[in-house]
């Protein structure tokens, strides 16, 4: 999403969409403490942190978020959403004032994409281990640990497909190979293949396991 300088603690937060970033940036630090800055490859002598998430879980969350926030006439199926996210000809901008394709691609951009500057990040926590990694981060930047407030949690999902797939991904975390076949079938093998291919660096570089189909 962007980089935010937290002046009070002299650190920078790389906010990757759908990784509990709003809970960190707005819930814990508060909006006035976080200053949006132009991303740069390296910030000397400033501690930088980010959180990442299992690609399957994150993309289901991103799809749900975009579907909720985009007018009905512009909504697309999950397979089309993945194709939009993987289309490098589409810019990625985090605002509905631009266009819906750019908004969707922004939220599905690979976490290892250079835009997110993970290669220059000092601490990378995992969404699946959020509470423990958050506590570790608090110690590293010298602040009292408090549990993260929940902000922007996905609302109750009325659509049965969203509900079945999203809730099961959300609760299983990175144990995707143990899913019952009906959930893999519901997502679709072709969609899993698309995720495995375009987001392959998210799996290999961030230590997540692929579903083999």
C-alpha positions as CSV (number, residue, x, y, z in Angstrom):
1,X,0.0,0.0,0.0
2,X,2.5,2.6,1.2
3,X,5.2,3.4,3.7
4,X,4.3,5.3,6.9
5,X,6.9,7.0,9.1
6,X,6.0,6.8,12.8
7,X,8.0,9.7,14.1
8,X,7.3,9.0,17.8
9,X,9.1,5.7,17.6
10,X,11.4,6.5,14.6
11,X,10.3,3.6,12.5
12,X,8.7,2.9,9.2
13,X,5.7,0.6,8.5
14,X,5.4,-1.0,5.1
15,X,1.7,-1.4,4.8
16,X,0.8,-4.4,2.6
17,X,-2.9,-4.6,1.9
18,X,-4.9,-7.3,3.8
19,X,-2.2,-8.1,6.4
20,X,-3.9,-6.4,9.4
21,X,-2.3,-3.1,8.4
22,X,-5.2,-0.9,9.4
23,X,-5.2,-2.4,12.9
24,X,-1.6,-1.5,13.2
25,X,-1.6,1.9,11.5
26,X,-5.0,3.3,12.7
27,X,-5.9,1.1,15.6
28,X,-2.6,1.0,17.5
29,X,-0.5,4.0,16.4
30,X,-3.5,6.2,15.4
31,X,-3.8,8.1,12.2
32,X,-2.0,11.3,13.4
33,X,1.1,9.3,14.4
34,X,1.6,7.8,10.9
35,X,2.9,10.1,8.1
36,X,2.6,8.8,4.6
37,X,6.0,9.0,2.8
38,X,7.2,8.4,-0.7
39,X,8.6,4.8,-0.7
40,X,12.4,4.8,-1.1
41,X,14.6,1.7,-1.5
42,X,16.4,2.3,1.8
43,X,16.0,4.5,4.8
44,X,19.3,4.6,6.6
45,X,19.3,4.2,10.4
46,X,15.5,3.8,10.5
47,X,13.9,0.5,11.6
48,X,11.4,-0.8,9.0
49,X,8.7,-3.5,9.5
50,X,5.9,-5.2,7.6
51,X,3.5,-8.1,8.0
52,X,2.8,-10.7,5.3
53,X,0.1,-13.3,4.9
54,X,-0.5,-16.7,3.2
55,X,-1.2,-15.9,-0.5
56,X,-4.4,-17.9,-0.7
57,X,-5.9,-16.4,2.5
58,X,-4.8,-12.9,1.5
59,X,-6.3,-13.1,-2.0
60,X,-9.6,-14.4,-0.7
61,X,-9.6,-11.5,1.8
62,X,-8.7,-9.0,-0.9
63,X,-11.4,-10.3,-3.3
64,X,-14.0,-10.1,-0.5
65,X,-12.9,-6.6,0.4
66,X,-12.9,-5.3,-3.2
67,X,-16.3,-7.0,-3.9
68,X,-17.8,-5.3,-0.9
69,X,-16.4,-1.9,-1.8
70,X,-17.0,-1.9,-5.6
71,X,-20.4,-1.1,-7.1
72,X,-22.4,-4.2,-8.1
73,X,-22.1,-3.6,-11.8
74,X,-18.3,-3.6,-11.7
75,X,-17.9,-6.8,-9.6
76,X,-16.2,-9.8,-11.1
77,X,-15.8,-13.5,-10.4
78,X,-12.8,-14.7,-8.5
79,X,-11.1,-16.0,-11.6
80,X,-11.4,-12.6,-13.3
81,X,-10.2,-10.9,-10.1
82,X,-7.0,-13.1,-10.2
83,X,-6.5,-12.2,-13.9
84,X,-6.8,-8.5,-13.2
85,X,-4.3,-8.8,-10.3
86,X,-1.9,-10.6,-12.6
87,X,-2.2,-8.2,-15.5
88,X,1.0,-6.1,-15.4
89,X,-0.5,-3.6,-18.0
90,X,-2.9,-2.4,-15.3
91,X,-1.5,0.2,-12.8
92,X,-2.1,-0.4,-9.1
93,X,-3.6,2.5,-7.3
94,X,-5.3,2.4,-3.9
95,X,-8.3,4.6,-4.6
96,X,-11.7,4.1,-6.1
97,X,-11.4,7.6,-7.6
98,X,-9.2,6.1,-10.3
99,X,-10.8,3.0,-11.6
100,X,-11.9,-0.4,-10.3
101,X,-9.4,-2.5,-12.2
102,X,-6.5,-0.5,-10.6
103,X,-8.1,-0.8,-7.2
104,X,-8.4,-4.5,-7.5
105,X,-4.9,-5.0,-8.8
106,X,-3.5,-2.9,-5.9
107,X,-5.1,-5.1,-3.3
108,X,-3.9,-8.3,-5.0
109,X,-0.4,-7.2,-5.8
110,X,2.2,-9.8,-4.8
111,X,3.7,-9.1,-1.4
112,X,7.1,-9.7,-2.8
113,X,6.6,-7.1,-5.6
114,X,9.3,-4.4,-5.4
115,X,6.6,-1.8,-4.6
116,X,6.4,-3.3,-1.1
117,X,10.1,-3.0,-0.4
118,X,10.3,-6.2,1.6
119,X,14.0,-6.7,0.6
120,X,14.7,-3.5,2.6
121,X,12.5,-4.4,5.6
122,X,14.2,-5.1,8.9
123,X,11.4,-7.1,10.5
124,X,8.7,-9.2,8.7
125,X,6.0,-10.6,10.8
126,X,3.3,-13.1,9.7
127,X,-0.4,-12.6,9.9
128,X,-0.8,-16.2,10.9
129,X,1.3,-15.5,14.0
130,X,0.1,-12.0,14.5
131,X,-0.2,-11.7,18.2
132,X,3.3,-13.2,18.9
133,X,5.0,-11.4,16.1
134,X,3.4,-8.1,17.1
135,X,4.7,-8.6,20.7
136,X,8.2,-9.3,19.3
137,X,8.0,-6.1,17.2
138,X,6.9,-4.0,20.2
139,X,10.0,-5.1,22.0
140,X,12.2,-4.3,19.0
141,X,11.0,-0.7,18.7
142,X,10.9,-0.2,22.4
143,X,7.1,0.3,23.1
144,X,4.8,-1.4,25.7
145,X,3.1,-4.3,24.2
146,X,-0.7,-4.1,23.8
147,X,-3.0,-6.4,21.9
148,X,-3.8,-5.1,18.5
149,X,-7.4,-3.7,18.1
150,X,-9.4,-5.2,15.3
151,X,-10.1,-2.8,12.5
152,X,-11.5,-3.5,9.1
153,X,-12.4,-7.0,9.9
154,X,-14.4,-8.5,7.1
155,X,-18.2,-8.2,7.8
156,X,-20.6,-11.1,7.8
157,X,-20.6,-12.4,4.3
158,X,-24.1,-13.2,2.9
159,X,-23.0,-14.9,-0.2
160,X,-22.6,-18.7,0.5
161,X,-19.6,-19.1,-1.8
162,X,-17.8,-16.2,0.0
163,X,-18.7,-17.4,3.4
164,X,-17.7,-21.1,2.9
165,X,-14.4,-20.3,1.2
166,X,-13.3,-17.2,3.1
167,X,-14.1,-18.5,6.6
168,X,-12.4,-21.8,6.0
169,X,-9.3,-20.1,4.6
170,X,-9.3,-17.6,7.5
171,X,-9.5,-20.3,10.1
172,X,-7.1,-22.8,8.6
173,X,-4.2,-20.3,8.1
174,X,-1.3,-22.0,6.3
175,X,-2.5,-25.6,6.6
176,X,-3.9,-25.6,3.1
177,X,-2.8,-29.0,2.1
178,X,-5.2,-30.4,4.7
179,X,-8.3,-28.9,3.2
180,X,-11.1,-31.1,2.3
181,X,-11.4,-31.5,-1.5
182,X,-14.8,-29.7,-1.6
183,X,-13.0,-26.4,-0.6
184,X,-10.3,-26.8,-3.3
185,X,-13.1,-27.7,-5.8
186,X,-15.1,-24.6,-4.8
187,X,-12.1,-22.3,-5.4
188,X,-11.3,-24.1,-8.6
189,X,-8.1,-25.9,-9.6
190,X,-7.5,-23.4,-12.4
191,X,-7.6,-20.6,-9.9
192,X,-5.2,-22.4,-7.6
193,X,-2.8,-22.9,-10.5
194,X,-3.1,-19.2,-11.3
195,X,-2.2,-18.2,-7.8
196,X,0.6,-20.7,-7.6
197,X,2.2,-19.3,-10.7
198,X,1.7,-15.5,-10.5
199,X,2.3,-15.3,-6.7
200,X,5.0,-18.0,-6.7
201,X,7.6,-15.7,-5.1
202,X,5.2,-15.1,-2.2
203,X,5.3,-18.8,-1.5
204,X,9.0,-19.4,-2.0
205,X,10.3,-16.2,-0.4
206,X,7.9,-15.9,2.5
207,X,7.8,-19.6,3.4
208,X,4.3,-20.6,2.6
209,X,3.2,-24.0,1.2
210,X,1.4,-24.4,-2.1
211,X,-1.6,-26.5,-2.8
212,X,-0.5,-29.0,-5.4
213,X,-3.2,-29.6,-8.0
